[in-house]
Amino acid sequence: MADDYDDEFDKCGILDHSLSRLSLQVLGDHWGYGYDSLLIDLERWAQSPYVRLDSLGTSVQGRTLWEMTITGPDSTTTGIKPVVYVHARTHPNEVQAWWVTREMIKILLSQSSLGRHLRDNLIFHIIPMYNPDGVELEYPRQNANYVDIESNWYSTVLEPEVQVLRNRFVELMNSETPVDVALNMHSSISGTRFFVCHDQAGTSPLYFDFEKRYIGEVRSFYPHGIEPWYYSVTWTAGTPLRYPESWWWLNHHEDVMALTYEDNNSMLASAFDTTAAALLNGSYEYIYGHPVSIDGFKVGTTPREARLIGSYPNPFNRSTKIQIDLQIPGTLEMNVYNLRGERVTSFRQDYAEPGLYQLSWQALDAAGQTLPSGMYICRLLHNSRPKDALKLLLLK
């Protein structure tokens, strides 16, 4: 066991302050989702018969750390269901991981075959906003004491948020429903999606094999979107005394599959619904040893609600046609930004039926002059939620 970090790296990548500021400009206050937004959603989610809300404790500034428990009637043989624990928004600017978590909640509360089956056979505990003070203060990775609570788990003085979550983990592990899978949701500036896999030097050969199996089962539902297990392997010099996964390993070893998941922390991140379904399906398959099956058929990922097929021409010198595939009806919105985060054009349709859409974008400013040459980012939203993005290259 090692408490030096010579082989360690920042899981989320070195903080890019310019990217964080750009994200704030594009997404709005609190990266588009603040504590007030959470309280509104919690009130709505609490109307579901499958949801229980609990206050676990408070942050440095006294904001409640809320936990959602989502489950349904037992359909297991023992009546005691396995548990998946998810906590998100440790690093406030890594909002993409929250968007994935939100899609997980959406699936779990839905009346889809997948949602019903997961509720019937698993218990999900979800902390949607683990660092509410950091979100409200717009600190990219710190809490109100300006401490990164991701790496505070073995500090001499624990931050209040860390103490709350540790107490909850201890409580669950001493209960009849201990945790089986623990997902720590983050986003990396690497531009990819991956799990932080822990080497056997810091765990055990058996656990290392378990990690490979878990990641492989999640990837089987999104093979081209999530990197293989060997993309990010750390703990090669031992167990660092820093992280929640360190606490899980040192206290519960192979009993809990505890991993950090890293989404794509960039303007081009998309497919959050597909990613969420892969995480849920993969967790179920890892726990039960077989995939979710309804009437003998394997349940895969949920359909993409909306996506950008592409644009033509691209590169372009004045106008381009952007193609959209809408699979579920609802509000359709498309925004184009320059690389300073300034919105240069916007399109919105309050209600759109499923189908293929083609929008023509004239790259003109308010005075009717062609915009400067360079890269632009097109983002697609469906029912006010980001769904897809693509790069547009304007050449004059």
C-alpha positions as CSV (number, residue, x, y, z in Angstrom):
1,M,0.0,0.0,0.0
2,A,1.4,3.4,-1.0
3,D,0.5,6.9,0.2
4,D,2.7,8.7,-2.3
5,Y,1.3,9.5,-5.7
6,D,4.2,9.2,-8.1
7,D,2.3,7.0,-10.4
8,E,-0.9,9.0,-10.0
9,F,-2.4,11.5,-12.4
10,D,-5.5,13.7,-12.2
11,K,-8.3,11.4,-13.3
12,C,-10.2,14.2,-14.9
13,G,-7.1,15.7,-16.5
14,I,-5.3,18.9,-15.6
15,L,-7.9,21.6,-15.0
16,D,-8.3,23.8,-18.1
17,H,-9.6,27.1,-16.7
18,S,-10.3,28.5,-20.2
19,L,-12.4,25.5,-21.0
20,S,-14.3,25.9,-17.7
21,R,-15.0,29.6,-18.4
22,L,-16.1,28.7,-22.0
23,S,-18.5,26.1,-20.7
24,L,-19.9,28.6,-18.2
25,Q,-20.4,31.1,-21.1
26,V,-22.1,28.6,-23.3
27,L,-24.2,26.7,-20.7
28,G,-25.0,29.6,-18.4
29,D,-24.8,30.0,-14.6
30,H,-23.6,26.9,-12.7
31,W,-22.8,25.2,-16.0
32,G,-26.5,25.2,-16.8
33,Y,-27.7,23.3,-13.7
34,G,-27.6,24.8,-10.2
35,Y,-28.9,23.8,-6.8
36,D,-32.3,25.4,-7.4
37,S,-32.6,23.3,-10.6
38,L,-31.9,20.2,-8.5
39,L,-34.6,21.1,-5.9
40,I,-37.2,21.6,-8.7
41,D,-36.2,18.2,-10.2
42,L,-36.3,16.5,-6.8
43,E,-39.8,17.7,-6.2
44,R,-40.9,16.3,-9.5
45,W,-39.1,13.0,-9.1
46,A,-40.5,12.6,-5.6
47,Q,-44.0,12.2,-7.2
48,S,-42.9,8.8,-8.6
49,P,-43.9,5.8,-6.5
50,Y,-40.5,4.4,-7.1
51,V,-38.6,7.2,-5.5
52,R,-37.6,7.9,-1.9
53,L,-35.7,11.1,-1.0
54,D,-33.4,11.3,2.0
55,S,-31.3,14.1,3.5
56,L,-27.9,12.6,4.3
57,G,-26.4,15.7,5.8
58,T,-25.2,19.2,4.8
59,S,-22.4,20.8,2.9
60,V,-20.0,23.5,4.3
61,Q,-22.5,26.2,3.6
62,G,-25.4,24.2,4.9
63,R,-27.0,22.9,1.7
64,T,-28.6,19.5,1.9
65,L,-27.0,16.5,0.3
66,W,-29.9,14.7,-1.2
67,E,-30.0,11.0,-1.9
68,M,-32.6,9.4,-4.2
69,T,-33.5,5.7,-3.8
70,I,-35.1,4.2,-6.8
71,T,-36.5,0.7,-6.8
72,G,-39.7,-1.3,-7.4
73,P,-41.5,-4.4,-6.2
74,D,-39.2,-7.4,-5.6
75,S,-38.8,-10.0,-8.3
76,T,-35.7,-11.6,-7.0
77,T,-35.8,-15.1,-5.5
78,T,-34.4,-13.9,-2.1
79,G,-36.3,-10.7,-1.9
80,I,-33.1,-8.8,-1.0
81,K,-32.0,-6.9,-4.1
82,P,-28.4,-5.9,-5.0
83,V,-27.5,-2.3,-4.8
84,V,-25.9,0.2,-7.2
85,Y,-24.7,3.5,-5.7
86,V,-24.1,6.5,-7.9
87,H,-22.8,9.9,-6.9
88,A,-22.3,12.8,-9.3
89,R,-21.2,16.5,-9.5
90,T,-18.2,16.1,-7.3
91,H,-16.4,18.4,-9.7
92,P,-19.0,21.0,-10.7
93,N,-17.7,21.9,-14.2
94,E,-17.8,18.2,-15.2
95,V,-21.5,18.6,-16.0
96,Q,-21.5,16.0,-18.7
97,A,-21.3,13.2,-16.1
98,W,-24.4,14.8,-14.5
99,W,-26.2,14.7,-17.8
100,V,-25.4,10.9,-18.0
101,T,-26.7,10.5,-14.4
102,R,-29.9,12.4,-15.3
103,E,-30.5,10.1,-18.2
104,M,-30.0,7.1,-15.8
105,I,-32.7,8.5,-13.6
106,K,-35.0,9.1,-16.6
107,I,-34.6,5.4,-17.6
108,L,-35.1,4.1,-14.0
109,L,-38.4,6.1,-13.6
110,S,-39.7,5.2,-17.1
111,Q,-42.3,2.6,-17.9
112,S,-40.0,1.0,-20.5
113,S,-39.2,-2.7,-20.2
114,L,-35.7,-1.9,-19.2
115,G,-36.8,0.6,-16.5
116,R,-39.3,-1.8,-15.0
117,H,-36.8,-4.7,-15.0
118,L,-34.0,-2.7,-13.4
119,R,-36.4,-1.4,-10.7
120,D,-37.7,-4.8,-10.0
121,N,-34.3,-6.4,-9.5
122,L,-32.0,-3.7,-8.2
123,I,-31.9,-0.9,-5.7
124,F,-30.3,2.4,-6.9
125,H,-29.1,5.1,-4.6
126,I,-28.2,8.3,-6.4
127,I,-26.6,11.5,-5.1
128,P,-27.2,13.9,-8.0
129,M,-25.2,16.8,-6.6
130,Y,-22.5,15.8,-4.1
131,N,-20.8,19.2,-4.1
132,P,-23.7,21.8,-4.1
133,D,-21.5,24.6,-2.7
134,G,-19.0,24.2,-5.5
135,V,-21.8,24.3,-8.0
136,E,-23.3,27.5,-6.6
137,L,-19.9,29.2,-6.2
138,E,-18.9,28.0,-9.7
139,Y,-15.7,26.5,-8.4
140,P,-14.7,24.0,-11.1
141,R,-13.4,21.3,-8.8
142,Q,-13.6,22.5,-5.1
143,N,-16.1,22.8,-2.4
144,A,-16.7,26.0,-0.3
145,N,-13.5,25.5,1.6
146,Y,-11.7,25.4,-1.8
147,V,-10.8,21.7,-1.2
148,D,-11.1,19.0,-3.9
149,I,-13.3,16.6,-2.1
150,E,-12.5,13.9,-4.6
151,S,-9.1,13.4,-3.0
152,N,-10.0,14.3,0.6
153,W,-11.0,10.8,1.7
154,Y,-7.9,10.1,3.9
155,S,-7.0,13.7,4.9
156,T,-6.4,14.5,8.5
157,V,-9.5,16.7,8.4
158,L,-12.3,15.4,6.3
159,E,-14.6,17.9,4.6
160,P,-18.3,17.7,5.6
161,E,-19.4,16.3,2.3
162,V,-16.8,13.5,2.4
163,Q,-17.8,12.7,6.0
164,V,-21.5,12.5,5.0
165,L,-20.8,10.1,2.1
166,R,-18.4,7.9,4.1
167,N,-21.0,7.6,6.9
168,R,-23.7,6.6,4.4
169,F,-21.4,4.0,2.9
170,V,-20.7,2.5,6.3
171,E,-24.4,2.5,7.1
172,L,-25.2,0.6,3.9
173,M,-22.4,-1.9,4.2
174,N,-23.7,-2.8,7.7
175,S,-27.3,-3.2,6.5
176,E,-29.1,-6.1,4.7
177,T,-28.6,-4.3,1.4
178,P,-24.9,-3.5,1.0
179,V,-23.5,-1.9,-2.1
180,D,-22.5,-4.1,-5.0
181,V,-21.5,-1.5,-7.6
182,A,-20.4,2.1,-6.7
183,L,-20.0,4.5,-9.6
184,N,-18.2,7.8,-9.1
185,M,-19.3,10.1,-12.0
186,H,-16.8,12.5,-13.5
187,S,-15.8,14.0,-16.9
188,S,-12.4,14.2,-18.4
189,I,-10.9,16.8,-20.8
190,S,-9.3,13.9,-22.7
191,G,-12.3,14.0,-25.1
192,T,-13.2,10.3,-24.5
193,R,-15.3,8.2,-22.3
194,F,-13.6,5.7,-20.1
195,F,-13.3,4.0,-16.6
196,V,-10.3,4.5,-14.4
197,C,-9.2,0.9,-13.9
198,H,-7.1,0.1,-10.8
199,D,-4.0,-2.1,-11.3
200,Q,-3.6,-5.3,-9.4
201,A,-0.7,-3.7,-7.6
202,G,-3.1,-1.5,-5.8
203,T,-5.9,-4.0,-5.5
204,S,-5.6,-7.8,-6.3
205,P,-5.4,-10.0,-9.4
206,L,-8.9,-11.2,-8.8
207,Y,-10.3,-7.6,-8.5
208,F,-8.4,-6.6,-11.6
209,D,-10.2,-9.4,-13.4
210,F,-13.5,-8.2,-12.0
211,E,-12.8,-4.7,-13.2
212,K,-12.1,-5.9,-16.7
213,R,-15.3,-7.9,-16.8
214,Y,-17.4,-5.0,-15.5
215,I,-16.0,-2.5,-18.0
216,G,-16.3,-5.1,-20.8
217,E,-20.0,-5.7,-20.0
218,V,-20.7,-1.9,-20.0
219,R,-18.8,-1.5,-23.3
220,S,-20.8,-4.3,-24.9
221,F,-23.7,-1.9,-25.0
222,Y,-21.7,1.0,-26.3
223,P,-18.6,-0.5,-27.9
224,H,-17.7,2.5,-30.0
225,G,-18.4,5.1,-27.3
226,I,-16.5,3.8,-24.2
227,E,-12.8,3.0,-24.2
228,P,-11.5,-0.5,-23.3
229,W,-10.4,-1.2,-19.7
230,Y,-6.7,-0.7,-20.6
231,Y,-7.3,3.0,-21.7
232,S,-6.6,4.2,-18.2
233,V,-4.9,2.0,-15.6
234,T,-3.6,3.5,-12.4
235,W,-2.6,2.4,-8.9
236,T,0.5,0.7,-10.4
237,A,2.5,1.5,-7.2
238,G,-0.1,0.6,-4.7
239,T,-3.3,2.0,-3.2
240,P,-3.3,5.8,-3.0
241,L,-4.8,7.2,0.2
242,R,-7.0,9.7,-1.5
243,Y,-10.1,8.6,-3.3
244,P,-13.5,7.1,-2.5
245,E,-12.4,4.0,-4.5
246,S,-9.4,3.8,-2.1
247,W,-11.8,3.6,0.8
248,W,-14.0,1.0,-0.9
249,W,-11.0,-1.2,-1.7
250,L,-9.3,-1.0,1.7
251,N,-12.5,-1.7,3.6
252,H,-14.4,-4.1,1.3
253,H,-12.0,-5.4,-1.3
254,E,-13.6,-7.6,-3.9
255,D,-17.1,-7.3,-2.4
256,V,-17.8,-3.9,-4.1
257,M,-17.0,-2.9,-7.7
258,A,-16.1,0.7,-7.2
259,L,-15.0,2.7,-10.2
260,T,-14.7,6.2,-11.4
261,Y,-16.5,6.8,-14.8
262,E,-15.2,9.6,-16.9
263,D,-17.5,11.1,-19.5
264,N,-16.3,13.5,-22.3
265,N,-15.9,17.0,-20.7
266,S,-16.1,19.0,-24.0
267,M,-18.5,21.0,-26.1
268,L,-18.8,18.0,-28.5
269,A,-20.1,15.6,-25.8
270,S,-23.3,13.8,-26.7
271,A,-25.2,10.5,-26.6
272,F,-25.8,10.8,-22.8
273,D,-28.9,8.5,-23.1
274,T,-26.9,5.8,-24.8
275,T,-24.1,6.0,-22.2
276,A,-26.6,5.9,-19.3
277,A,-28.3,2.8,-20.7
278,A,-24.9,1.1,-21.2
279,L,-24.0,1.8,-17.5
280,L,-27.3,0.5,-16.3
281,N,-27.3,-2.6,-18.5
282,G,-23.7,-3.4,-17.8
283,S,-24.1,-3.1,-14.0
284,Y,-27.1,-5.4,-14.1
285,E,-25.2,-7.9,-16.3
286,Y,-22.1,-7.8,-14.0
287,I,-24.3,-8.4,-10.9
288,Y,-26.5,-11.1,-12.2
289,G,-24.1,-12.7,-14.7
290,H,-26.5,-12.4,-17.6
291,P,-28.0,-9.4,-19.5
292,V,-31.4,-7.9,-19.0
293,S,-33.8,-10.2,-20.9
294,I,-37.5,-9.5,-21.6
295,D,-39.5,-12.4,-23.1
296,G,-36.2,-14.0,-24.1
297,F,-34.8,-11.0,-25.9
298,K,-31.7,-9.1,-24.7
299,V,-32.5,-5.5,-23.9
300,G,-29.9,-3.2,-25.3
301,T,-29.5,0.6,-25.2
302,T,-32.4,3.0,-25.3
303,P,-33.0,4.8,-28.6
304,R,-31.4,8.1,-29.3
305,E,-34.0,10.8,-28.8
306,A,-32.3,13.2,-31.2
307,R,-29.0,13.3,-33.1
308,L,-27.1,15.3,-35.6
309,I,-26.5,13.2,-38.7
310,G,-24.0,15.7,-40.1
311,S,-23.7,18.7,-42.3
312,Y,-23.0,19.3,-46.0
313,P,-20.9,20.9,-47.2
314,N,-18.4,20.9,-44.3
315,P,-16.0,22.8,-44.6
316,F,-18.2,25.4,-46.2
317,N,-17.7,29.0,-47.3
318,R,-21.1,30.7,-46.7
319,S,-23.9,28.2,-45.9
320,T,-24.3,24.6,-44.9
321,K,-27.2,22.2,-44.4
322,I,-27.4,20.5,-41.0
323,Q,-29.3,17.2,-40.8
324,I,-31.2,16.1,-37.7
325,D,-32.7,12.7,-36.9
326,L,-35.5,13.1,-34.3
327,Q,-36.9,9.9,-32.9
328,I,-39.1,11.2,-30.1
329,P,-41.4,14.2,-30.4
330,G,-40.8,17.3,-28.4
331,T,-39.0,20.7,-28.4
332,L,-36.1,20.9,-30.9
333,E,-33.4,23.5,-30.5
334,M,-30.1,24.1,-32.3
335,N,-27.5,26.6,-31.3
336,V,-24.2,27.5,-33.1
337,Y,-21.3,29.0,-31.1
338,N,-17.9,30.3,-32.0
339,L,-14.9,29.2,-30.1
340,R,-15.2,32.1,-27.6
341,G,-18.5,30.6,-26.5
342,E,-20.6,33.3,-28.1
343,R,-23.9,32.1,-29.7
344,V,-24.0,33.2,-33.3
345,T,-27.3,31.7,-34.3
346,S,-30.2,29.8,-32.8
347,F,-33.2,27.8,-34.1
348,R,-36.1,26.5,-32.0
349,Q,-39.3,24.6,-32.8
350,D,-41.6,24.2,-29.8
351,Y,-43.0,20.9,-31.0
352,A,-41.5,18.7,-33.7
353,E,-42.8,15.2,-34.8
354,P,-40.3,12.4,-35.2
355,G,-38.5,12.4,-38.5
356,L,-35.6,13.8,-40.5
357,Y,-35.0,17.5,-40.5
358,Q,-32.6,19.7,-42.6
359,L,-31.7,23.2,-41.5
360,S,-29.8,25.6,-43.7
361,W,-27.4,27.9,-41.8
362,Q,-26.2,31.0,-43.4
363,A,-23.1,32.0,-41.6
364,L,-23.9,35.7,-41.3
365,D,-23.7,38.3,-38.5
366,A,-26.5,40.7,-37.6
367,A,-25.3,43.1,-40.3
368,G,-25.6,40.5,-43.0
369,Q,-21.8,40.0,-43.3
370,T,-20.2,36.6,-43.5
371,L,-18.8,35.5,-40.1
372,P,-15.0,35.1,-39.7
373,S,-13.4,32.0,-40.9
374,G,-12.8,29.3,-38.3
375,M,-14.3,26.5,-36.3
376,Y,-17.9,26.7,-35.0
377,I,-19.7,24.3,-32.6
378,C,-23.3,23.2,-33.4
379,R,-25.2,21.9,-30.4
380,L,-28.6,20.1,-30.5
381,L,-31.0,20.1,-27.6
382,H,-34.2,18.0,-27.2
383,N,-36.7,19.1,-24.6
384,S,-34.0,21.6,-23.4
385,R,-31.5,18.7,-22.8
386,P,-28.2,18.5,-24.8
387,K,-28.2,15.6,-27.1
388,D,-25.5,16.0,-29.8
389,A,-22.9,18.3,-31.2
390,L,-20.7,18.6,-34.3
391,K,-17.9,20.9,-35.6
392,L,-18.5,23.2,-38.5
393,L,-15.5,24.7,-40.4
394,L,-16.1,28.0,-42.2
395,L,-13.6,28.9,-44.9
396,K,-13.9,32.1,-46.8
